[in-house]
Amino acid sequence: MSQIILRNYQEEALKDVIKDFQNEIFRQLIVIPTGGGKTIVMAAIAKHFNQNILLIAHRYELLQQAHKDFKLYWPEADIGFFKAEQKDLKHQIILGSMQTCCLPQNLKQLKEKGFDILMIDETHHAPAKSYQRIIEELGFAARTKKLLIGVTATPM
């Protein structure tokens, strides 16, 4: 049972993601101000879809925050880390360091896992080549039914 109840705008973001996915919009952007609970929204999306998910971020602190918030919202979530020397792909949800995920040998391992959803925290960084390499190699740039979600407070 979740210890967190979504705020109205978080619930609206979740419903919009679901509706847009059903309408075959597979590349989505969520914009919520700083402190507005973006990682809780990502946790709610993860719980709703209940598939293999990779969440990437450029700082370990963001991955730690994601782990904390996911467990608050979805205590039963099966979460592992993919960063530096810790590459645990035996879980349903992987919290990955962008710097680790973008390396060719690591991308091969991630590709074999077969993610259905890719979430990018602080997605305003996503135009960088390193992020683009991850998006392309894992099959989220192609026209597929895989869901790519970017989350940020600063989309411009």
C-alpha positions in Angstrom: 0.0 0.0 0.0 1.3 3.4 -1.0 2.1 5.9 1.8 1.8 8.7 -0.7 -1.4 10.3 -2.1 -0.8 12.1 -5.4 -1.6 15.8 -5.5 -4.1 16.9 -8.1 -1.6 18.0 -10.6 0.4 14.8 -10.1 -2.7 12.7 -10.7 -3.4 14.8 -13.8 0.1 14.1 -15.1 -0.3 10.4 -14.5 -3.7 10.4 -16.3 -2.3 12.4 -19.2 0.6 10.0 -19.7 -1.8 7.0 -19.7 -4.2 8.7 -22.1 -1.5 9.8 -24.4 0.1 6.3 -24.4 -3.3 4.8 -25.3 -3.4 7.3 -28.1 -0.1 6.1 -29.3 2.0 9.0 -28.2 5.2 7.3 -27.1 7.5 10.3 -26.6 6.2 12.4 -23.7 7.4 15.3 -21.6 6.3 16.1 -18.0 7.0 19.6 -16.7 6.6 20.1 -12.9 8.3 22.9 -11.0 11.2 22.2 -8.6 9.9 20.6 -5.4 6.7 19.6 -7.1 7.2 15.8 -6.8 8.5 14.8 -10.2 9.9 11.5 -8.9 6.6 10.6 -7.2 5.0 11.0 -10.6 7.6 8.8 -12.2 6.9 6.2 -9.4 3.2 6.4 -10.1 3.8 5.9 -13.8 6.1 2.9 -13.1 3.5 1.3 -10.8 0.7 1.8 -13.3 2.6 0.3 -16.3 4.4 -2.3 -14.2 7.0 -3.1 -16.9 10.8 -3.2 -17.3 11.8 0.4 -16.7 15.1 2.2 -16.9 15.3 5.6 -15.2 18.4 7.6 -15.9 19.8 10.7 -14.3 23.1 12.6 -14.4 23.7 12.6 -10.6 23.7 9.8 -8.1 21.7 12.0 -5.7 18.8 12.0 -8.2 19.0 8.2 -8.3 18.9 8.0 -4.5 15.9 10.4 -4.4 14.2 8.3 -7.1 14.8 5.1 -5.0 13.4 6.8 -1.9 10.3 8.2 -3.6 9.6 5.0 -5.6 9.7 3.0 -2.3 7.4 5.5 -0.6 4.9 5.4 -3.4 5.3 1.7 -4.3 6.9 -0.2 -1.4 6.9 -3.5 -3.3 8.8 -2.0 -6.3 11.7 -4.2 -7.4 14.6 -1.7 -7.9 18.2 -2.1 -8.7 21.1 0.3 -9.5 23.2 0.5 -12.6 26.1 2.8 -11.8 29.9 2.7 -11.6 30.7 -0.7 -10.2 27.2 -1.6 -9.2 25.4 -3.1 -12.3 22.4 -5.0 -11.0 20.1 -5.8 -13.9 18.1 -8.5 -12.1 15.3 -6.0 -11.1 12.2 -4.7 -12.9 13.2 -1.1 -12.3 16.7 0.0 -12.9 18.0 3.4 -11.7 20.9 4.2 -13.9 23.7 6.7 -14.0 23.8 8.4 -17.4 27.6 8.3 -17.3 27.6 4.6 -16.7 24.7 3.8 -19.0 26.1 5.5 -22.1 29.3 3.4 -22.3 29.2 0.9 -25.2 29.9 -2.2 -23.1 27.1 -1.1 -20.6 24.7 -0.2 -23.4 25.0 -3.8 -24.7 24.0 -5.2 -21.2 21.1 -2.7 -21.0 19.9 -3.6 -24.4 19.8 -7.3 -23.5 17.5 -6.5 -20.6 14.9 -5.1 -23.0 13.3 -2.1 -21.3 9.7 -1.1 -22.2 9.9 2.4 -20.6 12.8 4.8 -20.4 12.5 7.7 -18.0 14.9 10.6 -18.1 15.1 12.8 -15.0 16.3 16.4 -15.7 15.5 15.7 -19.3 16.6 19.1 -20.4 20.1 17.4 -20.6 18.8 14.8 -23.1 19.9 16.6 -26.3 23.5 15.7 -25.3 25.2 13.0 -27.4 25.5 10.7 -24.4 21.8 10.7 -23.7 21.0 10.4 -27.4 23.2 7.3 -27.6 21.2 5.7 -24.8 17.9 6.6 -26.4 18.9 5.3 -29.8 20.7 2.1 -28.6 17.9 1.0 -26.4 15.3 1.5 -29.2 13.5 4.5 -27.9 14.4 6.8 -30.8 12.7 4.5 -33.4 9.0 4.4 -34.0 8.1 1.7 -31.5 5.5 1.3 -28.8 8.2 1.8 -26.2 7.4 4.7 -23.8 10.0 7.5 -23.5 9.3 10.0 -20.7 11.3 13.1 -20.0 10.7 14.9 -16.7 12.0 18.3 -15.9 11.3 21.7 -14.3 13.0 23.6 -17.0 12.1 22.4 -20.5 13.7 25.3 -22.4 
